[in-house]
């Protein structure tokens, strides 16, 4: 058993409390490799933003759970180094399991030093979702680890998570669910979607607006309770165009408009998950370099610029979309 406190992480309770009081959302960025992790830590330290490092089941399998744990611990030390060099404050970092699909996976992550876990029982019948979520909460809270649950289903595909259509969160369920499970935050479905193909729209059309009416009703039912948005990448068109220009094929990839995310961040939504935008930015830069410099074979020469592009993108998200910059 490794305590997240020994590794330098914090749970999400104070993060969410501050975000709700001040009207911003904490960025929850997914990572799979070193360059993504470096970019997240650099961008959030330089913008003085708290951050949640998210690891999916697929990322844990890809990178190896032991290596990932040491990478995350190294990220804390990198943050301290960047803060010292730039005369900045150290930032709070949480290490979070994204879309845990079993009690055993959540338990394993807690024992490996995660400070927060999500148990996603949203695909189960309601009572089974309550049961598995409450079981994870009971175990996690013994070690002061935060737990995120989910009600409603997001459409789209992202690693092991997929659904053909959205099922909006029913506000009538949230009070009972939160009370019976003891979760610390709740992911809801109000129209966001997983992956780069979030909505089927014709060229020039805007995606359907998020269901802020559902969000507002949920806020009334569980006032002051931390709400989470999954599938909230904007699928930035500059990267889609770059990928397509340099040999890719991402026709019709659209995401959640950033003005809607800004609005959500001023509400009870205090955690916004962003994964696809990071993948797109990184892939776009790698494609550009390999296409324009066909003789290049040194990974540092294409992964380095991809990392710089990620830093730029994450910094802008913190400042202009989530409102999390200068909150430390």
LINVENKA-V91150 format. One record per residue. N is the residue number from 1. RES is the residue in three letters. OMEGA is omega in degrees with one decimal (NA if undefined). Layout:
# LINVENKA-V91150
n=N res=RES omega=OMEGA
n=N res=RES omega=OMEGA
This chain:
# LINVENKA-V91150
n=1 res=UNK omega=177.5
n=2 res=UNK omega=178.5
n=3 res=UNK omega=177.7
n=4 res=UNK omega=-179.3
n=5 res=UNK omega=176.9
n=6 res=UNK omega=-177.8
n=7 res=UNK omega=177.9
n=8 res=UNK omega=179.6
n=9 res=UNK omega=174.1
n=10 res=UNK omega=171.9
n=11 res=UNK omega=-170.8
n=12 res=UNK omega=-171.8
n=13 res=UNK omega=-180.0
n=14 res=UNK omega=176.4
n=15 res=UNK omega=-175.8
n=16 res=UNK omega=178.6
n=17 res=UNK omega=-179.9
n=18 res=UNK omega=-179.1
n=19 res=UNK omega=-179.4
n=20 res=UNK omega=179.8
n=21 res=UNK omega=-172.5
n=22 res=UNK omega=173.4
n=23 res=UNK omega=174.0
n=24 res=UNK omega=178.1
n=25 res=UNK omega=176.3
n=26 res=UNK omega=177.4
n=27 res=UNK omega=173.9
n=28 res=UNK omega=-174.6
n=29 res=UNK omega=177.6
n=30 res=UNK omega=174.2
n=31 res=UNK omega=178.5
n=32 res=UNK omega=-174.6
n=33 res=UNK omega=-174.5
n=34 res=UNK omega=-175.7
n=35 res=UNK omega=177.0
n=36 res=UNK omega=-179.0
n=37 res=UNK omega=177.5
n=38 res=UNK omega=-177.8
n=39 res=UNK omega=-179.7
n=40 res=UNK omega=-177.4
n=41 res=UNK omega=179.8
n=42 res=UNK omega=-177.7
n=43 res=UNK omega=-176.4
n=44 res=UNK omega=176.3
n=45 res=UNK omega=-178.1
n=46 res=UNK omega=177.8
n=47 res=UNK omega=178.8
n=48 res=UNK omega=-179.7
n=49 res=UNK omega=168.8
n=50 res=UNK omega=-178.1
n=51 res=UNK omega=173.6
n=52 res=UNK omega=175.7
n=53 res=UNK omega=-175.4
n=54 res=UNK omega=178.2
n=55 res=UNK omega=177.1
n=56 res=UNK omega=175.1
n=57 res=UNK omega=179.9
n=58 res=UNK omega=179.1
n=59 res=UNK omega=179.9
n=60 res=UNK omega=178.1
n=61 res=UNK omega=-177.5
n=62 res=UNK omega=-172.0
n=63 res=UNK omega=-174.2
n=64 res=UNK omega=-172.1
n=65 res=UNK omega=-179.3
n=66 res=UNK omega=178.9
n=67 res=UNK omega=-178.9
n=68 res=UNK omega=179.8
n=69 res=UNK omega=179.4
n=70 res=UNK omega=174.3
n=71 res=UNK omega=-179.6
n=72 res=UNK omega=176.8
n=73 res=UNK omega=176.7
n=74 res=UNK omega=178.9
n=75 res=UNK omega=177.6
n=76 res=UNK omega=179.0
n=77 res=UNK omega=176.2
n=78 res=UNK omega=178.1
n=79 res=UNK omega=-179.7
n=80 res=UNK omega=179.9
n=81 res=UNK omega=179.8
n=82 res=UNK omega=179.5
n=83 res=UNK omega=-178.9
n=84 res=UNK omega=-178.2
n=85 res=UNK omega=-176.1
n=86 res=UNK omega=179.1
n=87 res=UNK omega=-179.2
n=88 res=UNK omega=176.2
n=89 res=UNK omega=171.0
n=90 res=UNK omega=-176.6
n=91 res=UNK omega=175.5
n=92 res=UNK omega=-179.3
n=93 res=UNK omega=173.0
n=94 res=UNK omega=175.5
n=95 res=UNK omega=-166.3
n=96 res=UNK omega=171.2
n=97 res=UNK omega=-179.0
n=98 res=UNK omega=177.0
n=99 res=UNK omega=170.8
n=100 res=UNK omega=-174.5
n=101 res=UNK omega=178.8
n=102 res=UNK omega=175.1
n=103 res=UNK omega=-176.3
n=104 res=UNK omega=179.3
n=105 res=UNK omega=178.7
n=106 res=UNK omega=179.5
n=107 res=UNK omega=179.0
n=108 res=UNK omega=179.9
n=109 res=UNK omega=177.9
n=110 res=UNK omega=-178.9
n=111 res=UNK omega=178.6
n=112 res=UNK omega=174.5
n=113 res=UNK omega=174.8
n=114 res=UNK omega=-179.0
n=115 res=UNK omega=-177.9
n=116 res=UNK omega=177.3
n=117 res=UNK omega=171.6
n=118 res=UNK omega=170.0
n=119 res=UNK omega=-175.9
n=120 res=UNK omega=175.6
n=121 res=UNK omega=-173.4
n=122 res=UNK omega=179.5
n=123 res=UNK omega=-177.7
n=124 res=UNK omega=169.4
n=125 res=UNK omega=-171.8
n=126 res=UNK omega=-176.8
n=127 res=UNK omega=177.0
n=128 res=UNK omega=175.6
n=129 res=UNK omega=177.4
n=130 res=UNK omega=-175.3
n=131 res=UNK omega=-177.4
n=132 res=UNK omega=178.7
n=133 res=UNK omega=178.7
n=134 res=UNK omega=179.7
n=135 res=UNK omega=177.7
n=136 res=UNK omega=179.4
n=137 res=UNK omega=-179.1
n=138 res=UNK omega=179.9
n=139 res=UNK omega=-175.3
n=140 res=UNK omega=-176.1
n=141 res=UNK omega=173.9
n=142 res=UNK omega=-176.4
n=143 res=UNK omega=177.8
n=144 res=UNK omega=177.8
n=145 res=UNK omega=-179.7
n=146 res=UNK omega=178.9
n=147 res=UNK omega=175.1
n=148 res=UNK omega=174.8
n=149 res=UNK omega=-179.9
n=150 res=UNK omega=172.6
n=151 res=UNK omega=-174.8
n=152 res=UNK omega=-176.0
n=153 res=UNK omega=176.1
n=154 res=UNK omega=175.1
n=155 res=UNK omega=175.4
n=156 res=UNK omega=-177.9
n=157 res=UNK omega=174.3
n=158 res=UNK omega=-176.2
n=159 res=UNK omega=-175.6
n=160 res=UNK omega=-176.7
n=161 res=UNK omega=178.5
n=162 res=UNK omega=177.3
n=163 res=UNK omega=-177.7
n=164 res=UNK omega=-178.9
n=165 res=UNK omega=178.5
n=166 res=UNK omega=168.7
n=167 res=UNK omega=-175.9
n=168 res=UNK omega=176.1
n=169 res=UNK omega=177.8
n=170 res=UNK omega=-179.5
n=171 res=UNK omega=180.0
n=172 res=UNK omega=-176.4
n=173 res=UNK omega=-165.1
n=174 res=UNK omega=-177.1
n=175 res=UNK omega=178.6
n=176 res=UNK omega=-177.5
n=177 res=UNK omega=-179.0
n=178 res=UNK omega=-178.7
n=179 res=UNK omega=-174.5
n=180 res=UNK omega=-178.0
n=181 res=UNK omega=-176.4
n=182 res=UNK omega=-179.5
n=183 res=UNK omega=-179.4
n=184 res=UNK omega=177.1
n=185 res=UNK omega=-174.8
n=186 res=UNK omega=173.5
n=187 res=UNK omega=-177.3
n=188 res=UNK omega=178.1
n=189 res=UNK omega=178.8
n=190 res=UNK omega=176.2
n=191 res=UNK omega=172.1
n=192 res=UNK omega=-174.2
n=193 res=UNK omega=-179.8
n=194 res=UNK omega=172.2
n=195 res=UNK omega=-178.1
n=196 res=UNK omega=-179.9
n=197 res=UNK omega=-172.8
n=198 res=UNK omega=-175.0
n=199 res=UNK omega=175.2
n=200 res=UNK omega=179.5
n=201 res=UNK omega=177.3
n=202 res=UNK omega=179.3
n=203 res=UNK omega=179.5
n=204 res=UNK omega=178.9
n=205 res=UNK omega=176.4
n=206 res=UNK omega=174.9
n=207 res=UNK omega=177.8
n=208 res=UNK omega=-178.2
n=209 res=UNK omega=175.7
n=210 res=UNK omega=-178.4
n=211 res=UNK omega=-179.8
n=212 res=UNK omega=176.5
n=213 res=UNK omega=176.7
n=214 res=UNK omega=178.0
n=215 res=UNK omega=-178.6
n=216 res=UNK omega=178.0
n=217 res=UNK omega=177.5
n=218 res=UNK omega=177.6
n=219 res=UNK omega=178.5
n=220 res=UNK omega=-176.2
n=221 res=UNK omega=-179.8
n=222 res=UNK omega=-176.1
n=223 res=UNK omega=177.2
n=224 res=UNK omega=-178.1
n=225 res=UNK omega=-176.6
n=226 res=UNK omega=179.5
n=227 res=UNK omega=-176.9
n=228 res=UNK omega=173.1
n=229 res=UNK omega=172.4
n=230 res=UNK omega=174.4
n=231 res=UNK omega=-171.8
n=232 res=UNK omega=172.9
n=233 res=UNK omega=-179.7
n=234 res=UNK omega=-177.6
n=235 res=UNK omega=-173.6
n=236 res=UNK omega=-171.4
n=237 res=UNK omega=177.6
n=238 res=UNK omega=179.9
n=239 res=UNK omega=175.5
n=240 res=UNK omega=180.0
n=241 res=UNK omega=179.2
n=242 res=UNK omega=178.4
n=243 res=UNK omega=-179.4
n=244 res=UNK omega=179.5
n=245 res=UNK omega=-175.5
n=246 res=UNK omega=168.6
n=247 res=UNK omega=-179.5
n=248 res=UNK omega=-179.8
n=249 res=UNK omega=-178.5
n=250 res=UNK omega=179.2
n=251 res=UNK omega=175.7
n=252 res=UNK omega=179.2
n=253 res=UNK omega=178.7
n=254 res=UNK omega=-177.4
n=255 res=UNK omega=-176.2
n=256 res=UNK omega=180.0
n=257 res=UNK omega=-174.4
n=258 res=UNK omega=179.1
n=259 res=UNK omega=176.9
n=260 res=UNK omega=176.6
n=261 res=UNK omega=176.2
n=262 res=UNK omega=179.3
n=263 res=UNK omega=179.7
n=264 res=UNK omega=-177.6
n=265 res=UNK omega=178.4
n=266 res=UNK omega=-178.1
n=267 res=UNK omega=177.5
n=268 res=UNK omega=176.8
n=269 res=UNK omega=-176.2
n=270 res=UNK omega=174.2
n=271 res=UNK omega=178.6
n=272 res=UNK omega=-176.4
n=273 res=UNK omega=-179.9
n=274 res=UNK omega=-179.8
n=275 res=UNK omega=-173.9
n=276 res=UNK omega=179.9
n=277 res=UNK omega=176.6
n=278 res=UNK omega=178.3
n=279 res=UNK omega=-178.3
n=280 res=UNK omega=-178.9
n=281 res=UNK omega=-178.1
n=282 res=UNK omega=-178.6
n=283 res=UNK omega=-179.6
n=284 res=UNK omega=-177.3
n=285 res=UNK omega=178.1
n=286 res=UNK omega=179.0
n=287 res=UNK omega=-179.4
n=288 res=UNK omega=-175.8
n=289 res=UNK omega=-179.4
n=290 res=UNK omega=179.0
n=291 res=UNK omega=-175.4
n=292 res=UNK omega=179.1
n=293 res=UNK omega=-171.7
n=294 res=UNK omega=179.4
n=295 res=UNK omega=-177.1
n=296 res=UNK omega=177.2
n=297 res=UNK omega=178.1
n=298 res=UNK omega=-177.8
n=299 res=UNK omega=179.9
n=300 res=UNK omega=-176.1
n=301 res=UNK omega=174.6
n=302 res=UNK omega=177.0
n=303 res=UNK omega=176.9
n=304 res=UNK omega=176.3
n=305 res=UNK omega=177.1
n=306 res=UNK omega=177.2
n=307 res=UNK omega=179.0
n=308 res=UNK omega=178.3
n=309 res=UNK omega=177.0
n=310 res=UNK omega=179.6
n=311 res=UNK omega=-179.9
n=312 res=UNK omega=-177.6
n=313 res=UNK omega=-180.0
n=314 res=UNK omega=178.7
n=315 res=UNK omega=-180.0
n=316 res=UNK omega=177.3
n=317 res=UNK omega=-178.5
n=318 res=UNK omega=-175.6
n=319 res=UNK omega=-166.9
n=320 res=UNK omega=-175.1
n=321 res=UNK omega=-174.7
n=322 res=UNK omega=-178.8
n=323 res=UNK omega=-174.4
n=324 res=UNK omega=-179.4
n=325 res=UNK omega=178.3
n=326 res=UNK omega=178.8
n=327 res=UNK omega=-177.6
n=328 res=UNK omega=NA
